[in-house]
Amino acid sequence: MIPRLRPSLGAEELVAAILSRGTVDEFEGSFAQLVGQKHAIAFPYGRTGLMLLLEALGLNDREIICPAFTCVVVPHAIVYSGNQPVFVDSREADFNMDLDLAEAAISEHTGAIIPTSIYGYPVDLDRLSDLRRRHPDIIVIQDCAHSFAAEWQGRPVQRAGDAAIFGLNISKIITSIFGGMVTTDRDDIAARLRRHRDQRLGGPTRAKGFLRATYLLAAVTALCPPVFTLVDRAQKLGLLDRFTKYYDPGRINMPRDFLTAMTDVEASVGLVQLDRYASIIDHRRRIAGVYDEALRDSPGLRPPPLIDGATYSHYSPILQNRAAVMAAMSRRGIELGHVIEYCIPDMQAYRNLNSSPCSCPVAQAFSEQVINLPLHVAPDVAVRVAEALKVSMEDAGATDEPTPIERAAGSS
Ligand SMILES: *Cc1c(COP(=O)(O)O)cnc(C)c1O
């Protein structure tokens, strides 16, 4: 069985977790260097970083504009910071929030906007600069959890705003087991955020470090090929939901330890991962190219764009009949992902929150039609995955074109 994701974790990370020789300070310094920014500030989760950043910026009871098609922990963090998320639909071209619609959503209550490089596709920084010129008081927070150091025409996305957030859990491009980072070039924001973090977060305990190291060992074991076959079976029976389900569609919540600081165990693993960053990104770009070549002219499937500067946290074609195709692929020994499988304003927790329901047809279509192909595999395996996908689509009767996305079709 080929898992949908396999973090690039080896013996070095396990040794780093056990010896725990690195520190959070060192990890912050090396992280800042990698992304080319003045400051990096570590948190137990990316969502904690976003929440405390909004608080440190003094934003309260304000509207925060974010994509409808993003990770649901983002609006959770907005709500926990005492603000209101305002959801904006995606553009068909690259999965990212439509910045024309985002600009139209700005009101006198808007405090910040969170452009997000979904799947590693860089935010259109030219369009974003126009918006910033017209609305200089609105804080711009780049969500780089999918993109890491993606670039828009040679310009790094993370630097195009007041701050950026990164997620470092085990499903991300690089990982510190759990963890998140906020980066900024602004000394004032960095100083405020550090002070605020040190007040708000409890110190990490030895027990937390030990549990994190154990989690890493379990995750690496679970993703080893023979073990993964069993894990996959258990997953299908729902036996692992307690460990793998990261949200409840009806609730806005945070993990129990979201206010306990990052441990040195995690920082030590993160330090090893930073050294692997360049080769991980090179590999992902190469495999995205292999899939593009193999799938470009397949009927019934829309391949995602191939964009210079994208870092491909996911390679995400869209197609109809997703559940049947995923089941057919699973029978062929290939697990597909379907990140992001929800349109946030349609989730129960947020339907209740919003007085006026928002309509996000593009995000909704993506949430029902996107699949993710594994990017950790070797090129020859990627060719086989693509071939298996074509056959599985026939099996599943998914030979029609993906559902046209109405608003976009009508306006272009
Ligand atoms: C993973 C992720 C985050 C942060 O996630 P945490 O689990 O809180 O570290 C933020 N935004 C997006 C788009 C993500 O995918």
Ligand as a Chemical Component Dictionary entry (heavy atoms), coordinates in Angstrom:
data_LIG
# 
_chem_comp.id                   LIG 
_chem_comp.type                 NON-POLYMER 
_chem_comp.pdbx_formal_charge   0 
_chem_comp.three_letter_code    LIG 
# 
loop_
_chem_comp_atom.comp_id 
_chem_comp_atom.atom_id 
_chem_comp_atom.alt_atom_id 
_chem_comp_atom.type_symbol 
_chem_comp_atom.charge 
_chem_comp_atom.model_Cartn_x 
_chem_comp_atom.model_Cartn_y 
_chem_comp_atom.model_Cartn_z 
_chem_comp_atom.pdbx_ordinal 
LIG C1 C1 C 0 -1.765 23.029 8.902  1  
LIG C2 C2 C 0 -2.260 24.360 8.580  2  
LIG C3 C3 C 0 -2.203 25.418 9.506  3  
LIG C4 C4 C 0 -1.681 25.287 10.922 4  
LIG O1 O1 O 0 -1.961 24.080 11.479 5  
LIG P1 P1 P 0 -1.547 23.606 12.955 6  
LIG O2 O2 O 0 -1.993 22.198 12.953 7  
LIG O3 O3 O 0 -2.273 24.473 13.898 8  
LIG O4 O4 O 0 -0.062 23.737 13.085 9  
LIG C5 C5 C 0 -2.633 26.656 9.081  10 
LIG N1 N1 N 0 -3.113 26.856 7.835  11 
LIG C6 C6 C 0 -3.175 25.875 6.915  12 
LIG C7 C7 C 0 -3.682 26.180 5.539  13 
LIG C8 C8 C 0 -2.761 24.593 7.258  14 
LIG O5 O5 O 0 -2.845 23.604 6.348  15 
# 
loop_
_chem_comp_bond.comp_id 
_chem_comp_bond.atom_id_1 
_chem_comp_bond.atom_id_2 
_chem_comp_bond.value_order 
_chem_comp_bond.pdbx_ordinal 
LIG C1 C2 SING 1  
LIG C2 C3 SING 2  
LIG C2 C8 DOUB 3  
LIG C3 C4 SING 4  
LIG C3 C5 DOUB 5  
LIG C4 O1 SING 6  
LIG O1 P1 SING 7  
LIG P1 O2 DOUB 8  
LIG P1 O3 SING 9  
LIG P1 O4 SING 10 
LIG C5 N1 SING 11 
LIG N1 C6 DOUB 12 
LIG C6 C7 SING 13 
LIG C6 C8 SING 14 
LIG C8 O5 SING 15 
# 
